[in-house]
Amino acid sequence: MSAAQVDLGEELAAVLRELDGPLERTAQELIVLELYRQGTISSGKAAELLGMPRLAFIQHAARLGIPYFNMTEDEWKEELARLDQR
């Protein structure tokens, strides 16, 4: 496992300390969640990085407002139309 030192600055570190959990774990989780939200990593990879089952990660992300499906309204309509054709 590789480690990196990141200077968060006192103000950001203080904010992270107020959240539940150890500072390092909280920072790691926030980074993984953001990478997942941006579509840089999959839900499976995010779950692996955080050491949790994939479904648990998806549910955790959803509770934080990060949807599993990331489709525009038009994409949803197209998907529904494809399903109706079956």
Helices and strands as residue ranges (DSSP letters): H 9-18, H 23-38, H 43-50, H 54-63, H 73-84
